[in-house]
Amino acid sequence: MEWVVGVVYAGFLFASGILAWIDARTKRLPDKVLFPLCGWGLLGLTAASWAGGAWWRLAVAAIAAALFYGLFWLLWFFGPMGFGDVKLVGVLGLFLGWAALPVAVAGLLLGMLAACVAALGGMALGRVGRKSMVAFGPYLILGAWAALAAQAVELIRG
């Protein structure tokens, strides 16, 4: 099972890195990358759950994805957020939720914190205004990577 999980998360790191780069440059999260990443996660994490007999992990991943998507859908509906960010957090919830629910929550909070710090820093330096459009995806992805890295360190320590 471990090698399946490794391959799935390697694909996640690669595709999410591409998404972060695109969003930082264009302020867009293209469906041509997001949808295949979601499919990759669904298929790969289902295979990993099947191989390891840990179906509960897939259930937690689905719940985290749905909760993240719903929360950000509300933010999109009532505020000035792009819908690409809504789709992205659903995918991040899938991958982070499969790792563990605390990892999912930590990843989301770390990403939001990184975005806040960057926006406040940009405002302090006069580079962005209160109504400026900021690419949120790279910060969400950074938070996801940080949470996964922290979990990996914890697993290595035993």
C-alpha positions in Angstrom: 0.0 0.0 0.0 2.8 2.4 0.8 4.1 2.5 -2.8 0.6 3.3 -4.1 0.3 6.2 -1.6 3.7 7.4 -2.6 2.8 7.5 -6.3 -0.5 9.2 -5.6 1.0 11.9 -3.5 4.0 12.4 -5.9 1.4 13.1 -8.6 -0.4 15.5 -6.2 2.8 17.4 -5.5 3.6 17.7 -9.2 0.2 18.8 -10.3 -0.4 21.2 -7.3 3.0 22.8 -8.0 1.9 23.4 -11.6 -1.4 24.9 -10.3 0.5 27.2 -7.8 2.8 28.4 -10.6 -0.1 29.1 -13.0 -2.2 30.8 -10.4 0.7 33.0 -9.2 1.3 34.1 -12.8 -2.3 34.4 -14.2 -4.6 34.4 -11.1 -6.4 31.5 -12.7 -6.7 27.8 -11.6 -7.4 26.0 -14.9 -9.8 23.1 -15.0 -7.5 21.3 -17.4 -5.2 20.7 -14.4 -7.7 20.7 -11.5 -10.0 18.0 -12.9 -7.3 15.5 -13.8 -5.8 16.0 -10.3 -9.2 15.4 -8.7 -9.6 12.2 -10.8 -6.0 11.1 -9.9 -6.8 11.5 -6.3 -10.1 9.7 -6.4 -8.7 6.7 -8.3 -5.4 6.6 -6.5 -6.7 7.0 -3.0 -9.4 4.5 -3.7 -6.7 2.0 -4.8 -4.7 2.8 -1.7 -7.7 2.3 0.5 -8.5 -1.0 -1.2 -4.9 -2.2 -1.0 -4.6 -1.3 2.7 -8.2 -2.1 3.8 -8.6 1.4 5.2 -11.9 2.4 3.7 -12.5 4.8 6.6 -9.6 7.0 5.2 -11.5 7.4 1.9 -14.6 8.4 3.8 -12.7 11.0 5.8 -11.2 12.3 2.6 -14.6 12.6 1.0 -16.0 14.4 4.1 -13.0 16.8 4.2 -13.4 17.5 0.5 -17.1 18.2 0.8 -16.7 20.4 3.9 -13.9 22.5 2.4 -15.8 22.8 -0.9 -18.9 23.9 0.9 -17.1 26.4 3.1 -15.3 28.0 0.2 -18.5 27.9 -1.9 -20.1 30.1 0.7 -17.1 32.5 0.7 -17.4 32.6 -3.1 -21.1 33.1 -3.1 -21.0 36.0 -0.6 -17.6 37.5 -1.3 -15.0 38.3 -3.9 -13.4 34.9 -4.3 -12.7 33.1 -7.6 -14.4 29.8 -8.2 -11.1 28.1 -9.0 -10.2 28.4 -5.3 -13.4 26.7 -4.4 -12.6 23.7 -6.6 -9.0 23.7 -5.4 -9.9 23.4 -1.7 -12.2 20.5 -2.6 -9.2 18.7 -4.1 -6.9 19.7 -1.3 -9.5 18.4 1.2 -9.5 15.0 -0.6 -5.7 14.6 -0.4 -5.3 16.1 3.1 -8.3 14.3 4.5 -7.0 10.9 3.4 -3.8 11.6 5.4 -5.8 12.6 8.5 -8.5 15.0 9.5 -6.2 17.1 11.7 -3.8 17.3 8.7 -6.6 18.6 6.5 -7.6 21.3 9.0 -4.0 22.3 9.6 -3.3 22.5 5.8 -6.3 24.8 5.3 -5.5 27.0 8.2 -1.8 27.3 7.3 -2.7 28.2 3.7 -5.2 30.9 4.9 -2.6 32.2 7.4 0.1 32.4 4.7 -2.3 34.3 2.4 -3.2 36.8 5.2 0.5 37.4 6.1 1.4 37.9 2.5 -1.5 40.3 1.9 -0.8 42.3 5.0 2.9 42.4 4.1 2.0 43.6 0.6 -0.3 46.3 2.0 2.4 47.4 4.5 4.8 47.8 1.6 2.2 49.6 -0.6 2.3 46.9 -3.3 -1.4 45.8 -2.9 -4.5 47.7 -1.8 -7.4 46.6 0.2 -9.4 45.7 -2.9 -6.5 44.1 -4.9 -7.0 40.7 -6.4 -4.5 38.2 -4.8 -3.8 34.7 -6.1 -5.0 32.5 -3.2 -4.2 29.2 -4.7 -0.4 29.2 -4.1 -0.9 29.9 -0.4 -3.5 27.2 0.0 -1.1 24.7 -1.8 1.8 25.9 0.4 -0.4 25.2 3.5 -1.3 21.8 2.2 2.4 20.9 1.5 3.4 22.2 5.0 0.8 20.1 6.7 1.8 17.0 4.7 5.5 17.6 5.4 4.8 17.9 9.1 2.9 14.6 9.1 5.7 12.9 7.2 8.2 14.1 9.8 6.0 12.8 12.5 5.7 9.4 10.8 9.5 9.2 10.4 10.1 10.0 14.0 7.7 7.2 14.9 
